Amino acid sequence: MMQDIMLEVKSITKRFPGVTALRDVNFFNRKGEIHALVGENGAGKSTLIKIIAGAYQPDVGEIFFDGKKVVWESPHQSKGKGISVIYQEFNLFPELSVSENIFMGNERRKHFRLLDFEKMKRESQEILDRFGIHLDPDQKVKELSVAEQQMVEIAKGMCNQTKLFILDEPTAGISEREADALFERLHLLKEEGVSIVYISHRLGEIFKNADRVTVLKDGQLVDTVDVKQIDRNKLVSMMVGRNLEDIYPAKAKSFEKEVLRVEDLKIGSTVKGVSFSLHEGEVLGLAGLVGSRRTELAHGIFGSLPIDHGACIAGERTFSATSPRESIDYGIAFLTEDRKNEGLVFGQSIQANITMPTLSDFVKKTLINLRSEKDVCEKEMEKFSISAYGTEALIDNLSGGNQQKVLFSRWARACGGILILDEPTRGVDVGAKMEIYKIIRDLANDGIGILLISSDLPEIIGMSDRVIVMKEGSVTGELAQNEIHEEAIMHLATLSRSEQT
């Protein structure tokens, strides 16, 4: 049994000023095993993997790697022994080529210590081919997608003869199709005996790919179990102490007033004549597979993509917005799926991020009433349960769930009855998801019509009062509340062109 274990940590405790991040945690990973590490934000997951990688040293406890007791003094030392960590923020050089990044720190050289670029290119191609990664070794990393950069990180690890891969939220910023491709490569590594530990908030992929799962809560080990021996409900209960059926609030019963009607909307070659209506207090789910163009539709309604044909009617006012500002004037707010690049303004405070689209509310003549702005934001932080030391806290220092709640606060203030949510729980843990679901339903109960775009089918099913389904830019069907289930959604999402007509 001990010969099968690649990594074992025993009785690990790690303290920081004012907080114990880990308390007496035990964990082991077998050779050739995919092991998921889950828990709410603050559970201690990141601290544990940083201790395994040598970025932190434990206050108490021992680490055993490949049969030997080890004491890492730095990540460089653990990397040299076969541990590779892929964090959410990649450690790549965008201006350098794929092959140069793969061999960074492990360069191939020829006479007089000169770099052997041809050898690095050749060996890079061999590694890429071995794992079916279709990349050009000469291409600059800055030209690659997030998923492709992830593949470069994996190839980089294999150049170092990695025995243990640790991945922190590897699928948070990529599509479902790209995630499937990633796990194909991870399973190839598994077959070669490489051990894999990965952190994820996506429970579906854990049941699809992991052999075992370890749950941490408040810095302590809850349990480690074989994935085949538990179900989704049990895993959620282990993580948050509540059952799966308690996650989603009660749905609304009926709707009367229409707040938004979209008529024959066309956007370039992407959105092809979409029509639907949204009612006051309704959560309307918008489902579809990758490439269904749901996000493009949302951007068209919000004025951030130009509309070629059709119109939107908010209440009794017909409009075709040419800018987000115009859409906001018509009562529409949009919480984008790309929190990092399109949503938040990093380097700014919580207060600045909340009031950005409504700053004029606090302006008298040419001056901003900072006291009034602060008072409003303090109430918003309390209303949306945003955990931070004050309104001046930098948005950068908040967890993903709290950052998302800041965006909810911003757009709930800005919207005049219509709120578009694009993947509102992407990259947040189960506990934060439950809080966000309650926020969504509370906003709907206050009379806001909500268009909910999500790739998470349980989320669409659990939150939607009605669902419309798209495929390749067209609506393929609509489901009433009593018709919403996974099979019906997937049937509509995969209809052929002949079946659509």
N, C-alpha and C positions, 0 to 999 in steps of 0.2 A: 504493500500500500504506500509506504513512504517513498519507494522508488518512482511511483507514478506522480508524485507531487512536485510541481515546478516552483511554486511560491507558497510560503506559509508565514503569516504574522501571528505572534502570540502575545496576548494581553497588552495590546498597544494602547497607551494613554498619551494624549498630547494636550498640553495646556497653553493658552495664550492669555495675556492680561485680561482678567475679568471673566474668562470663559474657559470651560473644558471642552475642547472640540471633539475629542475621542476619549472614551472611558472603557478600558479593559476589553478592547475589541480583538476577536479572533477571526481569522480568515485564511482560507487556503484555496489554491487553484491548481488543478491537475494538468498534466501535460496533454496537449491536444484537446483542450476544453474551452468552450466559449462560456464565460461566466459573467452574468449581468450584475451590476451593483446599482441598487435603487434606493430611493428615499426622498423625502421632501427637501427643499432648500434648507441648508443649515443642519442637515442630518450628519454631516461629517465625511461625505463621499470624496470631495476634492482633497480634503486634508489627508485621508487615507492613501489616495494614489500618489500624493506628493511625498509622503513618507516612504512608500514603496519605491519611488523613483529617486529618492535621495535629496529632494528639494527641502524637506523638513527632516529633522531628527526627532525620534520619539522621546518623551520624557521617561517612559517606562515601556518595557516590552522588547521582544526580539524579532528579527527577520531572518528567515531561512530561504535561500534561493538556490535551486538546482542541487539540493542536498547538503548545502553548506551554510553555516551561520555567517551572516554578513553585517557589516556596519558601513553604510554608505555615507561618505562625507560630502558628496556632491552628485548632481544628476549626471555629470560627465563620467563619474566612476561607475554608476549603475548601467549607463549606456554601454560602456566598454565591456561589461559582463553579459550584455544581451537583453537589456530592458529598453524598449522604445515607447515613448509616450506621445500620443497625438492629441494635443489640446484643441479646444474650439478655435483658438487663435493660432493658426499654423506658424511654424518656425521655418519659413521659406524666404528666399530672396527673389522678389518679383522680377528684377531686371536680369537675372541669370537664367540660363537654360534649364530644362528638365534634368539633363545629365549632370550639370554642374551642381544643382541642388541635391540630387541623389547622393553624390559623392562628397558633399560639403563636410569637411572635417575628416574625411577618409579618402583623400584624393589619390589618384593613381599618378605615379611620377616616372620619369625616364632619367636619362643621364643628367648629371649636374642639378638634380632635384627639380628639373623643369616639369611642369604639369603635362601629363600625357592625355590630351583631350580626346584623341581618337580611341584610346583604350577605354576611357570613361564612357564615351558614347556607345562603343560596342557592348560593354558590359551592362550599361543601362538598358539597351535594347533587349539583351538576353533576359534581364529581370522583368521588364515590362511584358515580353512575350510569354514568359513562364506563367504569369498570372492573368494573361489575356487583357492587359491594359493597353488600349490603343492610343498611344501618345507618341509624338515626335520628340526624340531626345534633344533636338536642337531648338525646339519651341521655347519661348520665354514663358516663365511661370505666370507673369501678369496677364497673359492672354488666355489662361485656362479658367474654366468654371470652378466653383467651390468643390464640387464632387471630383473633378480632375485633379485639383490640388491635393485633395485627400489621398488620391491614388499615388501621387508623387511622394507623400509622406510615408505611405506603406512601402513603396519601392525603396525609399531611403532607409527604412528600417531593415529591409531584407539585405541591403548592401552591408549592413553591420552584423549580419548573422544573428538576427533577433530571436530570442527564445520566448520572450513575453511581450506582447503588444498590449498597451493600455490606451483606450480611446475614450475621451470625455465628450459626451453628446455628439457622436459622429454623424448623426442623421438630422441634427437640429436645423441646418440651413440648406438641406437638399430635398429634392422631390422624392416621391415614393419609388419611382423607377430607378433613380440614382442610388437610393438606399438599397434596393434589391441588388444592384450591381456591386455595391460595396460589400454586402454580406456574401455574395458569391465568392469574392476574393478572400474574405475572412474564413470561409469554409475550406478553401484551398489551403490556406495557412494551417488550419486545424488538422487537415489530413496529413500535413507534413510534420505534425507534432508540436507546432507552435501553440503556446497558451495565449488566450485572449481574455482580457477583462475590459468590460465597457460599461460606461455610465449612460443611462437613457431614461427619459420620461415617457417614451412611447411603449406602452405595455404590450401592444399587439406584436411588435417586432421581437420582444423578449420571448413570448410564447412560440414564435416562429423560428427563432434562431439559437436561443441560449440553451445550454445543458442544465445549468443550475443558476439560481438567483440568490443573492444576499441582500437582505434589507437592513438598512441602518435608520435609526430614529433618535434624534436628540443626542447624537454622538455615541450611541450604544448599539450593539448588535441585537436585532430582533430575532433573526433566524436565517439560516441558509438551507434551501430546499431544492430538490429536483423539480424542474419546471413541469415535468409530466405528472407530478403528484399534487399540483395545485391548479386552481382556476383563477380567472381575472378577479373575481369577487374576493377570494381569499387573499390575493396579493395586495389589492387595494386596502383591505382591512388591516393587513400587516403594516402597511405604510402609514396610514392616517388614522387607524382605529375606528373606521366606519365602513359600512358595507357599500357595495357598488350601487345598490338601488337608492341609497341616500345621497348620491352625488348630484343628481339632477332635480331641480325644484319642480313643483307642480306646474303643469301647462295651463294656458288660458283655455276657456271653453268656447267663446264665440267672439266675433268681431263685426263691426258695422262700418265705421267710417274709413274710407280709403284715403291714405296719406300720400301715396306715390303710385303712379301708373307709368309704366314704360311701354312705349308703342313702337314696334318694328325697328328697334335700334340696330344700326349697322355701324361697325367701326373697322375701316379698312377691309382686309381679308380675314379678320379674326372673328369678329362678332357678326352673326348673319341673321339679322331680323328677329331679335329677341323681344318678346312682349310678356309682361307680367304685372301684377298689382300687389301692393303691400298695404296692410291695414293698421290702424291705430292699435297699439298694444300687442301686435303680432310679432312672433319670431318666425321669419320665413327662411327656411334652410335652402341654401343653394349648393347642390352636390354635383359631383362629376369627377372623372379621372383626370390625371395630368394631361394638359393639352385641351381641356374642355373650354378654356378661355373665360372662366369665371372672373378672374382678377381683371382682365381687360374690360369686361363688362362693368365692373365696379369703378374702374378708373374713368370710363366713359361717362357714367352717371355723375361722377364727382368733378368732371371737367379737367382731369389731368391727362386724358387722351381725347383727341378730336373725334366728334361724331360726324359720320358721313350722311346718315339718313335716320329719320325717326325723331321722336321727341320724348321728353319726360314731363309728367304733369304732377306737380306737388300741390295738393289741395285742388284749387281751381286755376292755378297758374301754370301755363305751359312754358317750358324753357328747354334750351339746348346749351348747356353751360360751356363756356370757352375757357374757364379757369376755375380752380378750386374755390377762390374767393367768391365767385358768382354762385356756385353751388351752395356754399355756406349761407349766402344771403337768401337762398330759397329753402333753408332749413335742413340741409343735408350735411352730415359729418361722416368722415371716413377714417377708420382705424386700419392702417395698412398692415399687410403681412410682414413687411420688412421693417421690424422695429428699429434695427440698428441704423440703416441707411436712409429710410424714408420717414421714420416716425419721431424718434427722440433727437434732441440736440445735445450731444455729449459736451462736457466741459461747462454746462450750464446747470443751474439749480433745479430742484423739483418745482419751485415756484415759477420760474421762467418757462419751464416745459408745460405746466398746467395752463398758464394764462396766455400763451403765445397767440392763438387765433382770436382771443377775446380781450386783448390788451387795451383796446379802446374803451372798454368798460371802466377802466381805472384812470383815464386821462382827463384832466381838467385843464382847459386851455392847452398848454404845451407841456405840462408836467404830469408824471405818473404818481398817483397817490400810493406810495409803497406800503403804507400802513394798512390801507384798505385791501390792497392786493394780498398782503401777508395774512390778514384776518380771514379772507375768503379761502386761501390755500390751506390754512390750518383746519378749517371746517371740511374742506375737500379731503384732506389726508385722513381725518377721522371718519368721514362718510364712507370712503373707499378702503379703509383699513390699510393705509400705506405705512409700512414700518420704516421709520427713519428718525434721526435725532431732531429734525426740524425742516422747515420749508427751504432753508438755504443749503441743505445737503446736496451734494453733487449727484446728478442722475447716474453717473458712471458707477457709483458705489452701491447701488441698489441691486437686489437680486432680480432675475428675469421676471418673476411674478410681480414684484413691486413696481418695476419699470412699466409693465403692462397695465397695472392699475393706475399709474400716472396718466397713461394715454387714455384710459377710460374716463378719468376725471376730466381731462382736457376736452374730449369730444362730447361728453355728456353735457358740459357747459355750453359748447359751441353749437350743438345741434338744435334745430327748431322742430323736431318731431320725427326725423328720419336719420337712422344711424346704420352705416354699413360697416360690418366687421369682417375682415379678411384674415382667416386663421388666427383668431384671438387668443388661443391657448398654446400656440406653437412655442416650444422651448421652455415651458413652465412645468413645475411638478404637480402631482395629483392634488395636493392640498391647496395650492394656488388656483388650480383649475376649478375646484369646488367653490372657492371664493368668487372667481370670475363668473361662473355659471349663475350664482346668486345675484351678482351685479347685473348681469344681462336680464334676468327675469324681473328684478326690481325695476330696471329702466323700462321694460315693456309694461309692467303693471302701472307705471306712471304715465302711460299713454304713448311712449315712443315706439314707432314701427322700426323693427330691426331686421336687416338683411344679413343673415349669417352664412358666410362662406367657410367651409371646413372640409379638409380631406380626411378627417377622423369620423368614420361612419357612426360609431357609438355616440359621438358628440352630436352629430346631425340628428340621429334618432332620438336621443335623450332630450334635446333642447328645442326642436322645431315643432311649431304648431301646424305647419304645412311645409312641404318640400317641393321645389322644382329642380329638375335634373337637366344638366347640359352635357352635350358631347360635341367637340370640334366647333364650338361657336354657336350651336343651335340648341334650343330647348327641346328635349325629347319626351317630356312628360311632367305631370304634376301629381303629387300624392297628398290626399287629405290625411288628417291626423290619425285616423284608424287604419290607414293603408301604409303607414311609414314602417318599413322593416328592411333589413339589409338586402334580402333577395330582390325586392321590388326596386330598390335604388340601383343595384348593380345591373338589373335587367335593362333599365332605362339608360344607364350610363354606357352600355355596350351595344346598343341597338345599331344594326347596320343601316346604311343609307336607304335601302329599299324598305326596311321595316319602319323607318322614320316617316316615310311618305305614305 
